[in-house]
Amino acid sequence: MLLNLLLGCSRFLNKVSGSIAMLLIVYILGHILLEIVLRFFGTSTYVLDEFVGYAVATLTFLGLGYSLERGSLIRVGLIIERLPPSKRWIFDLFATLVSLAMFTWIYSYWQTNVLRSFKRGTTSESIMETPLWIPQGLVLVGLGLLCFTLFTHALILLFRQQSPEISSPHE
């Protein structure tokens, strides 16, 4: 029951983060089109590259958990396809735990970065002087969701000895 609750929570959070990532793609398109129109009139927003860069970083990390959950991340099956189906979960568990350890380390490092930027009041060098903890914090949220998804995946592999069903994009 707890596993089902964690899986449901993970799927909900990943669906929300995936939706936000998709909206960021629409934002990027809109900002680029606005910039094109403004440049016809000899002006600019002056922050296109900065804000689009923040959006790309954010949508990349917010989309990782969503992609993992739907089986959309690149996976090399040279080894796992040669194992008997009943034993594949062991290799999958190992890969998930290694990934979780690495991304947890990245999360902790990035969290230190975000806190440092917040405490120091670090801003971008652009005309907007964006507080850097904001885009860094959004990346941190994406990393946290990925770690949570990997953790949930590992628990399901460990206790059910099978991979969680890949949810379809239309769920």
Buried (B, 14 or more C-beta within 10 A) or exposed (E): EEBEEBBEEBBEBBBEBBEBBBEBEEBBEEBEEEBEEBEEEEEEBEBBEBBBBBBEBBBBBBBBBBBBBBEEEEEEEEEBEEBEEEEBBBBBBEBBBEBBEEBBEBBEEBBEBBBEBBEEEBBBEEEEEBBBBBBBBBBBBBBBBBBBBBBBBBBBBBEEEEBBEEBEEEE
